[in-house]
Amino acid sequence: MAEKGNNFPEFHGNVSEYRDWKRAIHVRHAGATDEQGTRTAPRVLAALKGDAHHKTKHLDPEELRQAGPEGLRKLMAILDKSYQWQPESL
């Protein structure tokens, strides 16, 4: 989870890193002012690389920004479907 200029850690689609990465995103979002919070989803979108980027490249960053907290929930719901750890079935 490398951090770049937007202060959000990068995520490349590694399931084993998703839980910690997601927590880091939520901690940063919780500490943001209301104005900064509206920009969280587009900034998280910019921090996605590799497979995670490909799974979300259909999203419009401006629409996510305008949606505010709902934009972040939408983005995270998409990522949760692909990367949230699921127990293996026997």
C-alpha positions as CSV (number, residue, x, y, z in Angstrom):
1,M,0.0,0.0,0.0
2,A,2.2,2.8,-1.2
3,E,1.0,6.4,-0.8
4,K,1.2,9.0,-3.5
5,G,0.6,12.7,-3.7
6,N,-3.1,12.5,-2.9
7,N,-2.4,11.0,0.6
8,F,-4.6,8.0,0.0
9,P,-2.8,4.6,-0.2
10,E,-2.7,2.9,-3.5
11,F,-4.6,-0.4,-3.9
12,H,-3.7,-2.9,-6.7
13,G,-6.4,-5.5,-6.1
14,N,-4.6,-7.8,-3.6
15,V,-7.4,-9.4,-1.5
16,S,-5.0,-10.0,1.4
17,E,-4.4,-6.2,1.7
18,Y,-8.0,-5.1,1.1
19,R,-9.2,-5.0,4.8
20,D,-6.3,-2.9,6.0
21,W,-6.5,-0.6,2.9
22,K,-10.2,-0.1,3.4
23,R,-9.7,0.8,7.0
24,A,-7.1,3.4,6.1
25,I,-9.5,4.9,3.6
26,H,-12.3,5.1,6.2
27,V,-9.9,6.6,8.8
28,R,-8.8,9.3,6.4
29,H,-12.4,10.0,5.4
30,A,-13.6,10.2,9.0
31,G,-10.9,12.8,9.7
32,A,-11.8,15.0,6.7
33,T,-13.8,18.2,6.9
34,D,-17.1,18.2,5.1
35,E,-15.6,19.9,2.1
36,Q,-12.7,17.5,2.0
37,G,-15.1,14.6,2.4
38,T,-16.8,15.3,-0.9
39,R,-13.5,14.7,-2.6
40,T,-12.7,11.4,-0.9
41,A,-14.3,9.1,-3.5
42,P,-12.5,10.7,-6.5
43,R,-9.2,10.6,-4.6
44,V,-9.7,7.0,-3.7
45,L,-10.5,6.3,-7.3
46,A,-7.2,7.9,-8.4
47,A,-5.4,5.6,-5.9
48,L,-6.6,2.4,-7.5
49,K,-4.2,0.6,-9.8
50,G,-4.1,-2.6,-11.8
51,D,-7.1,-4.9,-11.4
52,A,-8.8,-2.5,-8.9
53,H,-8.6,0.3,-11.5
54,H,-10.0,-1.8,-14.2
55,K,-13.0,-2.8,-12.1
56,T,-13.9,0.8,-11.4
57,K,-12.8,2.6,-14.6
58,H,-16.5,3.0,-15.7
59,L,-17.1,5.3,-12.7
60,D,-17.1,9.1,-13.3
61,P,-15.0,10.9,-10.7
62,E,-17.1,14.0,-11.0
63,E,-20.3,12.1,-10.3
64,L,-18.7,10.5,-7.3
65,R,-17.7,13.9,-6.0
66,Q,-21.1,15.3,-6.5
67,A,-22.6,12.4,-4.6
68,G,-20.5,13.2,-1.5
69,P,-20.5,10.4,1.1
70,E,-22.8,8.3,-1.1
71,G,-20.2,8.3,-3.9
72,L,-17.7,6.8,-1.5
73,R,-20.2,4.1,-0.5
74,K,-20.9,3.3,-4.1
75,L,-17.2,3.0,-4.9
76,M,-16.5,0.8,-1.8
77,A,-19.5,-1.4,-2.6
78,I,-18.0,-2.2,-6.0
79,L,-14.6,-3.0,-4.5
80,D,-16.2,-5.0,-1.7
81,K,-17.8,-7.4,-4.2
82,S,-14.4,-8.2,-5.7
83,Y,-11.9,-7.9,-2.8
84,Q,-13.7,-8.4,0.5
85,W,-12.3,-11.7,2.0
86,Q,-14.7,-14.6,1.8
87,P,-14.2,-17.9,3.6
88,E,-13.5,-20.8,1.3
89,S,-16.3,-23.3,1.0
90,L,-15.4,-26.9,1.7
